[in-house]
Amino acid sequence: MQRRKLLVVLAGLAVVVAAGAFVLWPRPDRITRENYERIRVGMSSAEVEAILGGPPGDYRTVRTEDEMYPRCFDLDAMAWHVECDRDFEAYREPMWFGNQGIIRVSFKSGFVAELPAGLERAGETLPCKHFDGTVPCMASTLETLLWRAKRQWHRWFPD
């Protein structure tokens, strides 16, 4: 009887460990400079989402900071710090957050908009998009694992 209980406990523990590994296992980063370059004027939002791996959102697997303004935008809280002088209205476009960068794309009627007149390059229409590089925050493996577990918890059980 006691041996059977031990086997049930070990089997349950194995299932919990396997589920935890599956949930916390890093996925390939699709928010990259290469995928950013693939976005063209006139693409639908569905085509952009196919390139970037899903709808706008946070796809990071490690804590990162904005390369240009590391202390201005808190990626975990998705909020600008008060002391930073930034134009908040310019950042209402859909945003994709990844380990390598942040991609913003302007859409008009569901399609990638073009840059305003006068900003094109040699008569070429360019998409209205922006890429900001990010750098990883220094953290131990345990801190990164706890950060990822906390993020997953908030995805499953939003406040």
C-alpha positions in Angstrom: 0.0 0.0 0.0 2.8 2.4 0.9 4.7 1.6 -2.2 1.6 2.4 -4.3 1.2 5.9 -2.6 4.9 6.6 -3.3 4.4 5.7 -7.0 1.3 8.0 -7.2 3.2 10.9 -5.6 6.2 10.4 -7.9 4.0 10.3 -10.9 2.2 13.4 -9.8 5.5 15.2 -9.2 6.7 14.1 -12.7 3.6 15.6 -14.3 4.0 18.9 -12.4 7.7 19.1 -13.4 6.9 18.4 -17.0 4.0 21.0 -17.1 6.3 23.6 -15.5 9.1 22.9 -18.0 6.6 23.2 -20.9 5.1 26.5 -19.6 8.5 28.1 -18.7 10.5 26.8 -21.7 11.7 29.8 -23.8 10.1 30.1 -27.2 12.0 31.4 -30.3 12.1 35.2 -30.5 10.1 36.5 -33.5 10.4 40.2 -32.6 13.7 40.7 -34.5 15.2 43.3 -36.8 14.9 40.7 -39.7 11.2 40.3 -39.2 10.8 44.1 -38.8 12.4 44.5 -42.2 9.8 42.2 -43.8 6.9 44.5 -42.9 5.7 46.4 -46.0 3.2 49.1 -46.8 -0.2 47.7 -47.5 0.2 44.5 -45.4 -2.9 43.6 -43.4 -2.6 43.4 -39.6 -3.1 39.6 -39.9 0.0 39.4 -42.2 2.1 41.5 -39.8 0.9 39.2 -36.9 1.9 36.1 -38.9 5.4 37.6 -39.4 5.8 38.6 -35.7 4.2 35.5 -34.3 1.0 36.8 -32.9 -1.0 39.9 -31.9 0.6 42.9 -30.3 1.9 42.0 -26.9 4.9 41.1 -24.8 6.8 38.1 -26.1 10.0 38.5 -23.9 11.5 35.5 -22.2 14.1 37.6 -20.3 13.8 41.0 -18.6 15.0 43.8 -21.0 15.5 47.5 -21.1 15.1 49.9 -24.0 18.6 50.4 -25.5 18.1 54.1 -26.1 16.1 55.1 -23.0 16.9 52.4 -20.4 15.4 54.2 -17.5 12.5 55.8 -19.3 10.1 53.0 -20.2 9.4 50.3 -17.7 8.7 47.2 -19.9 7.3 45.2 -17.0 4.7 47.9 -16.1 4.3 49.0 -19.7 4.5 52.6 -18.6 6.7 55.6 -19.1 8.5 57.0 -16.0 7.3 60.4 -15.1 10.7 62.1 -15.3 11.2 61.2 -18.9 10.1 63.9 -21.4 8.4 61.8 -24.2 5.5 62.4 -26.5 3.0 59.9 -25.2 0.6 60.3 -28.1 3.3 59.0 -30.5 3.3 55.6 -28.8 -0.4 54.5 -29.1 0.4 52.2 -32.1 0.3 48.5 -31.6 3.5 47.3 -30.1 5.3 43.9 -30.0 7.9 43.4 -27.3 10.7 40.9 -27.7 14.1 40.0 -26.3 15.9 41.9 -29.2 13.6 44.9 -29.6 10.3 46.6 -29.6 8.4 47.0 -32.9 5.7 49.6 -33.4 3.6 49.6 -36.6 1.0 52.2 -37.7 -2.1 50.9 -39.3 -4.7 52.7 -41.4 -8.0 50.9 -42.1 -6.4 47.6 -41.0 -3.3 47.9 -43.3 0.3 49.1 -42.7 0.3 52.8 -43.3 3.0 54.6 -45.2 5.2 57.4 -43.9 3.8 60.9 -44.3 4.7 62.8 -47.5 8.2 64.2 -47.6 9.7 61.4 -45.6 9.9 58.9 -48.4 13.4 57.8 -49.7 14.0 58.5 -53.4 10.3 58.2 -54.3 9.9 54.9 -52.5 7.0 54.5 -50.2 8.1 53.4 -46.8 6.0 51.8 -44.1 5.2 53.7 -40.9 7.0 51.4 -38.5 9.7 51.7 -35.8 12.2 49.3 -34.2 13.8 50.1 -30.8 16.6 47.7 -29.8 16.6 46.3 -26.2 19.3 44.9 -23.9 18.8 42.2 -21.3 18.8 43.2 -17.7 21.5 41.5 -15.6 19.8 38.8 -13.5 20.6 35.4 -12.2 19.0 32.3 -13.6 16.8 32.0 -10.6 15.7 35.6 -10.8 14.9 35.1 -14.5 12.9 31.9 -13.8 10.9 33.6 -11.0 10.2 36.6 -13.3 9.0 34.3 -16.0 6.8 32.3 -13.6 5.3 35.5 -12.2 4.5 36.8 -15.8 2.9 33.5 -16.7 0.8 33.6 -13.5 -0.5 37.1 -14.4 -1.3 35.9 -18.0 -3.4 33.1 -16.6 -4.9 35.1 -13.7 -5.1 38.8 -14.7 -5.8 41.3 -12.0 
